[in-house]
Amino acid sequence: MAWVYLLLAGMFEIGWPVGLKMAQSPDTRWLGIFTAIICIGLSGYTMWLAQKEIPMGTVYAVWTGLGAAGAFFVGIIFYGEAASLMRYMGVLLIIAGVVTLKLAY
């Protein structure tokens, strides 16, 4: 169950930068701020639950890796951010590191 909590923590970790991005528009400013605050709280709580069974360093690395990779893909897909081979390779390395940590656990 700890790995489920960790995956949820990673998903909520994606949510708060998206909320901050939404908050840049006057039309969705308050919804974005609210989304960011809720996601920060839920991300921290589910990360705390995961740390009860998974080592802190592994939890933190997976949590930040999922957040970084997820925010990268959301930025490209929904916000038209730049995509290049080097950026994709960097995210692939992050994902490979997260998978390695899971397999090594």
ABEGO torsion letter per residue (X at the ends): XAAAAAAAAAAAAAAAAAAAAAAABAAAAAAAAAAAAAAAAAAAAAAAAAAAABBAAAAAAAAAAAAAAAAAAAAAAAAGBBBBAAAAAAAAAAAAAAAAAAAAX
